[in-house]
Amino acid sequence: MRRVELHDDSVKITLTGLTMIEALQGRIEIPYGNISAVHSTLQVPPHLLRVGGTSLGPIQEGHYVGDSGWYFLSYENPDRVLTLDLDGFYLGRQPYCGVAVEVDDPETMAEAIRNRLEMEN
């Protein structure tokens, strides 16, 4: 299961159960200041190499790397994905360029995050 929550200063992504095991990650907290763009669709480079996690057909869970850098993906349905472009965000020792996570309503969640980003500026 995936849960995306908006807090005063960050977006918190929590994975539980089998999803957490498949992704090799339980929680990611991203400060709004590290989010450079928000998309209500899947927006990651086409050729990423899975470094840790699970990849079975449309199921993508875990850490991936490509020419432009590191990404964290967690989705089963690519049509219901929220993508965050990141700048200056580190997960462990690696700088991450983006996070793509499945949510129930990507349009509504993207708009809510954009509103938070506008309040930060």
C-alpha positions in Angstrom: 0.0 0.0 0.0 1.1 3.5 -0.8 0.1 6.7 1.1 1.1 10.3 0.1 0.5 13.0 2.7 1.0 16.7 2.5 2.6 18.2 5.6 3.4 21.8 6.4 6.9 21.6 5.1 7.1 18.3 3.1 5.5 15.6 1.1 5.6 12.3 3.0 5.4 9.0 1.0 4.8 5.9 3.1 4.9 2.4 1.8 3.6 -0.6 3.8 3.2 -4.3 3.5 4.4 -6.1 0.4 4.9 -2.7 -1.4 7.5 -1.7 1.2 9.3 -5.0 0.8 9.2 -4.9 -3.0 10.5 -1.3 -3.1 13.2 -1.8 -0.4 11.9 1.5 1.1 9.4 2.3 3.8 9.2 6.1 3.8 10.4 9.1 1.9 10.0 12.7 3.1 10.6 15.4 0.5 10.8 19.1 1.5 8.8 21.3 -0.7 12.0 23.3 -1.4 13.4 20.3 -3.2 10.4 19.9 -5.6 11.1 21.6 -8.9 8.0 20.4 -10.8 4.9 18.3 -10.3 3.2 16.1 -13.0 -0.1 14.2 -12.8 1.4 11.6 -15.2 4.4 9.3 -15.3 7.4 11.5 -16.3 10.6 9.5 -16.1 13.2 8.6 -18.7 12.3 5.5 -20.7 15.5 3.5 -20.1 16.2 3.2 -16.4 18.2 0.5 -14.7 16.7 -1.1 -11.6 19.3 -1.0 -8.8 17.1 -2.2 -6.0 13.5 -3.3 -5.9 11.1 -5.2 -8.1 10.1 -4.9 -11.7 7.4 -7.2 -13.0 5.5 -6.0 -16.1 3.8 -2.7 -15.2 4.8 -3.1 -11.5 7.8 -0.9 -10.7 9.0 -0.6 -7.1 12.3 0.7 -5.9 15.4 2.6 -6.9 16.4 3.2 -10.5 19.3 5.0 -12.3 19.6 6.5 -15.7 21.7 9.0 -17.7 20.1 11.9 -15.8 20.4 10.4 -12.3 18.5 8.4 -9.7 14.7 7.9 -9.4 12.4 6.2 -7.0 9.4 4.5 -8.5 6.4 2.9 -6.8 3.4 2.0 -9.0 1.4 -0.8 -10.5 -0.8 1.3 -12.7 1.2 3.7 -14.9 -2.0 5.7 -15.6 -2.4 6.7 -11.9 1.1 8.1 -11.2 2.1 11.4 -9.6 5.7 12.4 -10.6 7.8 14.9 -8.6 10.9 16.4 -10.3 13.5 17.0 -7.6 16.4 19.3 -7.2 19.0 18.9 -4.4 17.2 16.0 -2.8 19.3 13.1 -1.4 18.1 9.7 -0.4 21.0 8.2 1.5 24.1 9.4 -0.3 22.6 9.6 -3.8 21.0 12.7 -5.3 17.5 11.8 -6.7 16.1 13.5 -9.8 12.6 12.3 -9.4 9.9 10.2 -7.6 7.0 8.6 -9.3 4.3 7.1 -7.0 0.8 5.7 -7.7 -2.0 7.7 -6.1 -5.8 7.4 -6.4 -6.2 10.8 -8.1 -3.0 12.2 -9.6 -4.6 15.4 -10.9 -6.0 16.4 -7.5 -2.8 15.4 -5.6 -0.6 17.3 -8.2 -2.8 20.4 -7.8 -2.6 20.3 -4.0 1.2 20.0 -4.1 1.4 22.9 -6.6 -0.7 25.0 -4.3 1.7 24.2 -1.4 4.7 25.2 -3.7 3.1 28.5 -4.5 2.6 29.2 -0.8 6.3 28.5 -0.2 7.3 31.2 -2.8 
